[in-house]
């Protein structure tokens, strides 16, 4: 059973937390993490790109020169793809890039990503993440106390949507702030991709417990 040390805001130990055995023992197919990340990235795409075909390019209404006796290849319009300012061959048109991933796969993928971070020692638990007023200096001091001031990508997971904490972290270029799964639907819950791309994950103790409850509840519902 994996134990994660719980730290205070000053970096000192405040106990430990044992990852739930059911979560730690979850069987996650090796391909599922890749599918989950690809699906999330694809679903962010707007699919609004559009290039013009030769029939849509403006101009080129008449034949540029006569068919024969010019020494040139025969051309019907200067808006053909081989000409500058011509249309595009096989032009890209708006399309839907949405991919699907069912609930069970999505849950297993995020559990697999989380277990990988725990095994790598990349999860840092804090007894509480809160600030009296929005101040970037305080957020940077917290990360420094946790030994994360030089980490390139840090994922901070809050127990619930906290505008003060969000404003404190948002000016730090190497930090992304997410929330644990919640019924209220407030904030932006962390995803498989968030875990995969982060070098370190900072979670409040409450966020950790809340995420475990959500995953276990989903596990029971799927049986």
C-alpha positions as CSV (number, residue, x, y, z in Angstrom):
1,X,0.0,0.0,0.0
2,X,1.5,3.4,-1.0
3,X,1.8,6.0,1.6
4,X,2.1,9.7,0.7
5,X,3.6,12.2,3.2
6,X,1.3,15.1,4.1
7,X,3.1,18.4,4.4
8,X,2.1,21.7,6.0
9,X,2.3,25.0,4.1
10,X,5.8,25.5,5.6
11,X,7.1,22.2,4.2
12,X,7.1,20.3,7.5
13,X,5.5,16.9,7.8
14,X,1.9,16.6,9.1
15,X,1.4,12.8,8.9
16,X,0.8,10.5,5.9
17,X,-2.1,9.3,3.7
18,X,-2.5,5.7,2.5
19,X,-3.9,5.4,-1.1
20,X,-7.0,3.2,-1.1
21,X,-6.0,-0.4,-2.0
22,X,-8.9,-0.6,-4.5
23,X,-7.5,2.4,-6.4
24,X,-4.0,1.2,-6.2
25,X,-4.9,-2.3,-7.5
26,X,-7.1,-1.1,-10.4
27,X,-6.2,-2.9,-13.6
28,X,-5.6,-0.3,-16.3
29,X,-4.9,-1.4,-19.9
30,X,-1.7,0.0,-21.3
31,X,-3.3,1.7,-24.3
32,X,-6.0,3.5,-22.3
33,X,-3.9,6.4,-21.1
34,X,-3.0,7.2,-24.7
35,X,-6.6,7.0,-25.8
36,X,-7.8,9.2,-23.0
37,X,-5.2,11.9,-23.8
38,X,-5.9,11.8,-27.5
39,X,-9.6,12.0,-26.9
40,X,-9.3,15.0,-24.7
41,X,-7.0,16.8,-27.1
42,X,-9.3,16.0,-30.1
43,X,-12.4,17.2,-28.2
44,X,-10.8,20.6,-27.7
45,X,-10.4,21.2,-31.4
46,X,-12.9,23.6,-32.9
47,X,-12.7,22.1,-36.4
48,X,-13.4,25.5,-38.1
49,X,-10.5,25.6,-40.5
50,X,-11.4,26.0,-44.1
51,X,-9.4,26.4,-47.2
52,X,-10.7,27.4,-50.6
53,X,-10.9,25.1,-53.6
54,X,-10.3,26.3,-57.1
55,X,-14.0,27.0,-57.6
56,X,-14.1,29.2,-54.5
57,X,-10.9,31.2,-55.1
58,X,-11.6,34.7,-56.4
59,X,-10.7,35.6,-60.0
60,X,-9.4,33.4,-62.8
61,X,-12.7,33.6,-64.8
62,X,-11.1,33.4,-68.3
63,X,-8.6,31.2,-69.9
64,X,-5.1,32.8,-69.3
65,X,-3.9,32.2,-72.8
66,X,-4.9,30.2,-75.9
67,X,-4.9,26.5,-75.9
68,X,-2.1,25.9,-78.5
69,X,1.0,27.4,-80.1
70,X,2.3,29.3,-77.0
71,X,4.9,26.7,-75.8
72,X,3.2,26.5,-72.5
73,X,1.2,23.7,-70.9
74,X,-2.6,24.0,-71.5
75,X,-4.3,26.0,-68.7
76,X,-8.0,26.7,-68.1
77,X,-7.7,29.1,-65.2
78,X,-5.1,30.8,-63.0
79,X,-7.0,29.7,-59.9
80,X,-5.9,26.0,-60.4
81,X,-3.8,24.7,-57.4
82,X,-0.5,24.9,-59.3
83,X,-0.8,28.7,-59.6
84,X,0.0,31.3,-56.9
85,X,-3.3,32.6,-55.4
86,X,-5.0,29.5,-56.8
87,X,-7.3,27.2,-54.9
88,X,-6.0,24.3,-52.8
89,X,-6.1,20.7,-53.9
90,X,-8.0,18.6,-51.4
91,X,-8.9,21.7,-49.4
92,X,-9.5,21.2,-45.7
93,X,-13.1,21.9,-44.7
94,X,-14.8,22.3,-41.3
95,X,-15.3,18.9,-39.5
96,X,-16.0,17.5,-36.1
97,X,-13.0,16.0,-34.4
98,X,-15.0,14.7,-31.4
99,X,-14.0,11.3,-30.0
100,X,-15.8,9.2,-27.5
101,X,-14.6,7.5,-24.3
102,X,-17.1,5.8,-21.9
103,X,-17.2,6.5,-18.2
104,X,-15.5,3.4,-17.1
105,X,-12.6,3.9,-19.5
106,X,-12.3,7.6,-18.5
107,X,-12.2,6.6,-14.8
108,X,-9.7,3.8,-15.3
109,X,-7.5,6.1,-17.3
110,X,-7.3,8.8,-14.7
111,X,-6.7,6.2,-11.9
112,X,-3.9,4.8,-14.0
113,X,-2.3,8.2,-14.5
114,X,-2.6,8.9,-10.8
115,X,-1.1,5.6,-9.8
116,X,1.8,6.3,-12.1
117,X,2.5,9.6,-10.5
118,X,2.3,8.1,-7.0
119,X,4.7,5.3,-8.0
120,X,7.1,7.9,-9.3
121,X,6.9,10.0,-6.1
122,X,5.5,12.9,-8.0
123,X,2.4,13.5,-5.8
124,X,2.7,16.1,-3.0
125,X,0.0,16.2,-0.4
126,X,-0.7,19.4,1.6
127,X,-2.9,19.6,4.6
128,X,-4.6,22.7,3.2
129,X,-4.2,25.1,0.3
130,X,-5.7,28.4,1.1
131,X,-4.8,32.1,1.1
132,X,-6.3,35.0,3.0
133,X,-6.0,37.3,-0.1
134,X,-5.1,36.8,-3.7
135,X,-1.4,37.2,-3.9
136,X,1.0,35.5,-6.3
137,X,3.9,36.0,-3.9
138,X,2.1,33.7,-1.3
139,X,1.5,31.0,-3.9
140,X,5.1,31.1,-5.0
141,X,6.3,30.9,-1.4
142,X,4.1,27.8,-0.9
143,X,5.6,26.0,-3.9
144,X,9.1,27.0,-2.7
145,X,8.4,25.6,0.8
146,X,7.3,22.3,-0.8
147,X,10.5,22.2,-2.9
148,X,8.7,22.8,-6.2
149,X,9.9,26.3,-7.2
150,X,12.1,25.0,-10.0
151,X,9.6,22.4,-11.4
152,X,8.6,23.2,-15.0
153,X,5.0,21.9,-14.8
154,X,3.0,21.8,-11.6
155,X,-0.6,20.7,-11.3
156,X,-2.4,22.1,-8.2
157,X,-5.6,20.3,-7.3
158,X,-8.0,22.1,-4.9
159,X,-10.7,20.5,-2.9
160,X,-13.3,22.9,-4.3
161,X,-13.4,26.0,-6.5
162,X,-11.5,28.7,-4.7
163,X,-11.3,32.1,-6.5
164,X,-8.6,33.4,-4.1
165,X,-6.3,30.4,-4.6
166,X,-7.0,30.5,-8.4
167,X,-6.0,34.2,-8.6
168,X,-2.9,33.5,-6.5
169,X,-1.6,30.8,-8.8
170,X,-2.7,32.0,-12.2
171,X,0.2,34.4,-12.8
172,X,2.7,31.6,-12.3
173,X,3.6,30.4,-15.8
174,X,4.5,26.8,-14.7
175,X,1.3,26.1,-12.7
176,X,-2.1,24.8,-13.7
177,X,-5.0,24.9,-11.1
178,X,-7.8,22.3,-11.2
179,X,-10.3,21.0,-8.7
180,X,-11.2,17.6,-7.4
181,X,-14.5,16.0,-8.8
182,X,-17.5,17.6,-7.2
183,X,-21.3,17.5,-7.5
184,X,-21.7,21.2,-7.7
185,X,-19.8,21.3,-11.1
186,X,-17.8,24.3,-10.0
187,X,-14.3,24.8,-11.2
188,X,-12.5,22.6,-13.7
189,X,-11.9,19.0,-12.5
190,X,-8.4,17.6,-13.3
191,X,-8.2,15.2,-16.1
192,X,-5.9,12.3,-17.3
193,X,-4.0,14.7,-19.6
194,X,-3.5,17.1,-16.6
195,X,-1.8,14.3,-14.7
196,X,0.2,13.0,-17.6
197,X,1.8,16.3,-18.6
198,X,2.5,17.5,-15.0
199,X,5.9,16.9,-13.6
200,X,4.6,17.3,-10.0
201,X,1.1,17.1,-8.6
202,X,0.2,19.2,-5.5
203,X,-3.1,18.1,-3.9
204,X,-4.8,19.2,-0.7
205,X,-5.7,16.4,1.7
206,X,-9.4,17.2,1.1
207,X,-9.0,17.0,-2.6
208,X,-7.2,13.7,-2.4
209,X,-10.0,12.2,-0.2
210,X,-12.7,13.6,-2.5
211,X,-11.1,12.2,-5.6
212,X,-10.8,8.8,-4.0
213,X,-14.5,8.8,-3.0
214,X,-15.6,9.8,-6.5
215,X,-13.5,7.0,-8.1
216,X,-14.6,4.4,-5.6
217,X,-18.3,5.4,-6.0
218,X,-17.9,5.2,-9.8
219,X,-16.3,1.7,-9.4
220,X,-19.3,0.5,-7.3
221,X,-21.8,1.9,-9.7
222,X,-20.1,0.1,-12.7
223,X,-20.4,-3.3,-11.0
